[in-house]
Amino acid sequence: TCPDHARAVSCVAALSRDRVASGSMDRTLRVWDATSGACLAICRGHVRHVQCVAALGEDRIISGSGDGSARVWDTETYECVHILRGHGGLVTCLTTLADEKTLVTGSFDHTLMVWDARAGLKLGTLCGHGDRVWCSVALSDDRVVSGSFDGTLRVWDARKATCLATLEGHRDRVWCL
């Protein structure tokens, strides 16, 4: 077993039917047995808080951090297998596509980045928001929707790194999708 987080929990994701991951202001990612409540692993490496977490298939966990990076963790060894760097600000959101390899990260730097998370390679940058990107969600095929503090939603083709539509009309920040 391992101790609880030392600071507030900022994000949670289901990894499988019986495992969940939590990220915290204490800069750690923890994996838990959802049935027994036992802590299975503590993943360390971020130098600032863990802001977001997502599963990538059955064998990988992704964490995004205030240090501007996303980390890819192996779910058997709980070792970091890739550090995805490129954002100039806090990584606020993670969206995985159905192929279980493509990852889209959003950031305070007003951009989203597309990654091959299994290879640790950046595939492209999605530019267009006028303020912080706070949330994102995958649609069918290769499309992703992002929400921003600029009050817009943008629909992207992640593979082609192009904006397909800008949805306007919100009077304030977009906090969730």
Backbone hydrogen bonds in HBPLUS format (Angstrom, degrees):
<---DONOR---> <-ACCEPTOR-->    atom                        ^
c    i                          cat <-CA-CA->   ^        H-A-AA   ^      H-
h    n   atom  resd res      DA  || num        DHA   H-A  angle D-A-AA Bond
n    s   type  num  typ     dist DA aas  dist angle  dist       angle   num
A0025-MET N   A0008-ALA O   2.85 MM  17  5.53 162.7  1.88 166.3 172.2     1
A0010-SER N   A0023-GLY O   2.87 MM  13  5.77 149.4  1.97 133.2 143.2     2
A0023-GLY N   A0011-CYS O   2.93 MM  12  5.16 160.4  1.97 136.5 141.8     3
A0013-ALA N   A0021-ALA O   2.95 MM   8  5.36 150.9  2.03 149.2 154.7     4
A0021-ALA N   A0013-ALA O   2.88 MM   8  5.36 162.3  1.91 157.4 163.5     5
A0015-LEU N   A0019-ARG O   2.90 MM   4  5.40 162.4  1.94 141.6 144.6     6
A0016-SER N   A0019-ARG O   3.29 MM   3  5.23 156.0  2.35 142.8 139.0     7
A0034-ALA N   A0018-ASP O   2.79 MM  16  4.98 161.4  1.82 126.4 131.2     8
A0020-VAL N   A0032-TRP O   3.08 MM  12  5.31 154.1  2.15 140.2 148.2     9
A0032-TRP N   A0020-VAL O   2.77 MM  12  5.31 167.4  1.79 163.0 167.0    10
A0022-SER N   A0030-ARG O   2.83 MM   8  5.30 153.7  1.90 150.0 158.9    11
A0030-ARG N   A0022-SER O   2.83 MM   8  5.30 162.7  1.86 153.9 159.6    12
A0024-SER N   A0028-THR O   3.19 MM   4  5.81 139.5  2.37 161.2 170.6    13
A0027-ARG N   A0024-SER O   3.17 MM   3  5.71 151.5  2.25 115.6 116.9    14
A0050-VAL N   A0024-SER O   2.97 MM  26  5.26 170.8  1.98 145.0 143.0    15
A0029-LEU N   A0043-CYS O   3.06 MM  14  4.98 159.2  2.10 142.6 148.8    16
A0043-CYS N   A0029-LEU O   2.66 MM  14  4.98 177.7  1.67 166.2 166.3    17
A0031-VAL N   A0041-ALA O   3.01 MM  10  5.21 159.8  2.05 140.9 146.1    18
A0040-LEU N   A0031-VAL O   2.66 MM   9  5.40 156.6  1.71 148.4 155.9    19
A0041-ALA N   A0031-VAL O   3.39 MM  10  5.21 150.0  2.49 135.3 134.8    20
A0033-ASP N   A0038-ALA O   2.80 MM   5  5.29 163.1  1.83 158.9 164.9    21
A0037-GLY N   A0033-ASP O   2.79 MM   4  5.22 144.9  1.91 142.9 153.0    22
A0066-GLY N   A0049-HIS O   2.89 MM  17  5.40 157.8  1.94 155.4 162.1    23
A0051-GLN N   A0064-GLY O   2.77 MM  13  5.64 145.5  1.89 139.6 150.6    24
A0052-CYS N   A0064-GLY O   3.29 MM  12  5.03 162.4  2.33 129.4 130.2    25
A0064-GLY N   A0052-CYS O   2.82 MM  12  5.03 163.2  1.85 142.3 145.1    26
A0054-ALA N   A0062-ILE O   2.94 MM   8  5.24 150.5  2.03 147.1 152.2    27
A0062-ILE N   A0054-ALA O   2.80 MM   8  5.24 169.3  1.81 164.6 166.0    28
A0056-LEU N   A0060-ARG O   2.92 MM   4  5.01 169.7  1.93 139.8 137.0    29
A0075-THR N   A0059-ASP O   3.06 MM  16  5.01 160.2  2.10 122.8 123.0    30
A0061-ILE N   A0073-TRP O   2.93 MM  12  5.03 150.7  2.02 138.1 146.6    31
A0073-TRP N   A0061-ILE O   2.76 MM  12  5.03 166.0  1.77 157.3 161.5    32
A0063-SER N   A0071-ARG O   2.93 MM   8  5.27 152.7  2.01 144.6 153.3    33
A0071-ARG N   A0063-SER O   2.77 MM   8  5.27 152.5  1.85 148.5 157.9    34
A0065-SER N   A0069-SER O   3.03 MM   4  5.75 146.3  2.15 166.3 176.6    35
A0068-GLY N   A0065-SER O   3.13 MM   3  5.73 157.4  2.18 116.1 118.1    36
A0091-VAL N   A0065-SER O   2.97 MM  26  5.31 177.7  1.97 142.7 142.2    37
A0070-ALA N   A0084-LEU O   3.05 MM  14  5.03 153.0  2.13 135.5 144.0    38
A0084-LEU N   A0070-ALA O   2.70 MM  14  5.03 170.7  1.70 165.2 165.9    39
A0072-VAL N   A0082-HIS O   2.91 MM  10  5.09 166.2  1.93 150.3 152.0    40
A0081-VAL N   A0072-VAL O   2.73 MM   9  5.65 157.8  1.78 155.8 163.7    41
A0074-ASP N   A0079-GLU O   2.97 MM   5  5.61 162.4  2.01 159.4 161.9    42
A0078-TYR N   A0074-ASP O   2.77 MM   4  4.96 134.6  1.97 131.4 144.4    43
A0108-PHE N   A0090-LEU O   2.96 MM  18  5.36 150.3  2.05 148.7 158.2    44
A0092-THR N   A0106-GLY O   2.85 MM  14  5.61 142.9  1.99 130.3 141.2    45
A0106-GLY N   A0093-CYS O   2.95 MM  13  5.05 155.9  2.01 139.6 141.7    46
A0095-THR N   A0104-VAL O   2.84 MM   9  5.07 147.7  1.94 147.9 156.7    47
A0104-VAL N   A0095-THR O   2.76 MM   9  5.07 153.5  1.83 149.7 158.5    48
A0097-LEU N   A0102-THR O   2.95 MM   5  5.45 165.4  1.97 153.5 155.4    49
A0100-GLU N   A0097-LEU O   3.15 MM   3  5.98 165.2  2.17 126.9 129.3    50
A0117-ALA N   A0101-LYS O   2.84 MM  16  5.52 144.1  1.97 173.0 168.9    51
A0103-LEU N   A0115-TRP O   2.99 MM  12  5.09 161.1  2.03 141.4 147.0    52
A0115-TRP N   A0103-LEU O   2.77 MM  12  5.09 158.3  1.82 158.1 162.6    53
A0105-THR N   A0113-MET O   2.89 MM   8  5.27 156.4  1.95 149.4 156.0    54
A0113-MET N   A0105-THR O   2.83 MM   8  5.27 149.3  1.93 144.0 154.4    55
A0107-SER N   A0111-THR O   3.12 MM   4  5.85 136.0  2.32 166.8 177.9    56
A0110-HIS N   A0107-SER O   3.28 MM   3  5.89 145.8  2.40 117.8 118.9    57
A0133-VAL N   A0107-SER O   3.00 MM  26  5.26 166.3  2.02 143.8 140.8    58
A0112-LEU N   A0126-LEU O   3.11 MM  14  4.96 153.4  2.18 136.8 144.4    59
A0126-LEU N   A0112-LEU O   2.69 MM  14  4.96 175.0  1.69 153.0 154.7    60
A0114-VAL N   A0124-GLY O   2.85 MM  10  5.11 168.0  1.87 141.8 145.3    61
A0123-LEU N   A0114-VAL O   2.66 MM   9  5.30 165.3  1.68 144.3 148.1    62
A0124-GLY N   A0114-VAL O   3.31 MM  10  5.11 145.0  2.44 136.9 132.6    63
A0116-ASP N   A0121-LEU O   2.76 MM   5  5.17 163.8  1.79 158.4 164.0    64
A0120-GLY N   A0116-ASP O   2.78 MM   4  5.77 129.5  2.03 145.4 161.5    65
A0121-LEU N   A0116-ASP O   3.12 MM   5  5.17 147.5  2.23 141.2 142.2    66
A0149-PHE N   A0132-ARG O   2.77 MM  17  5.29 157.9  1.82 155.6 163.4    67
A0134-TRP N   A0147-GLY O   2.90 MM  13  5.90 159.4  1.94 149.4 156.3    68
A0135-CYS N   A0147-GLY O   3.38 MM  12  5.12 167.3  2.39 134.2 135.2    69
A0147-GLY N   A0135-CYS O   2.82 MM  12  5.12 160.3  1.86 142.4 144.0    70
A0137-VAL N   A0145-VAL O   2.91 MM   8  5.40 144.9  2.03 148.8 159.1    71
A0145-VAL N   A0137-VAL O   2.87 MM   8  5.40 165.7  1.89 161.3 165.4    72
A0139-LEU N   A0143-ARG O   2.84 MM   4  5.27 179.3  1.84 145.2 145.3    73
A0143-ARG N   A0140-SER O   3.39 MM   3  6.27 167.6  2.40 143.4 144.6    74
A0158-ALA N   A0142-ASP O   2.90 MM  16  5.62 158.1  1.94 159.5 159.0    75
A0144-VAL N   A0156-TRP O   3.02 MM  12  5.20 149.5  2.12 134.9 144.1    76
A0156-TRP N   A0144-VAL O   2.77 MM  12  5.20 167.2  1.78 160.8 165.3    77
A0146-SER N   A0154-ARG O   2.90 MM   8  5.33 155.1  1.96 147.9 156.1    78
A0154-ARG N   A0146-SER O   2.96 MM   8  5.33 151.4  2.04 143.5 152.4    79
A0148-SER N   A0152-THR O   3.20 MM   4  5.83 147.5  2.31 163.9 171.9    80
A0151-GLY N   A0148-SER O   3.14 MM   3  5.75 157.4  2.19 116.4 118.7    81
A0174-VAL N   A0148-SER O   2.99 MM  26  5.26 158.3  2.04 127.8 134.0    82
A0153-LEU N   A0167-LEU O   3.01 MM  14  4.95 158.0  2.06 139.7 146.8    83
A0167-LEU N   A0153-LEU O   2.70 MM  14  4.95 170.5  1.71 154.6 157.5    84
A0155-VAL N   A0165-ALA O   2.87 MM  10  5.14 165.0  1.89 148.5 152.9    85
A0164-LEU N   A0155-VAL O   2.65 MM   9  5.40 158.1  1.70 152.3 159.5    86
A0165-ALA N   A0155-VAL O   3.36 MM  10  5.14 149.4  2.46 135.1 135.3    87
A0157-ASP N   A0162-THR O   2.84 MM   5  5.38 163.9  1.86 161.2 166.8    88
A0161-ALA N   A0157-ASP O   2.84 MM   4  5.71 118.5  2.23 143.8 160.7    89
A0162-THR N   A0157-ASP O   3.28 MM   5  5.38 153.5  2.35 138.6 144.1    90
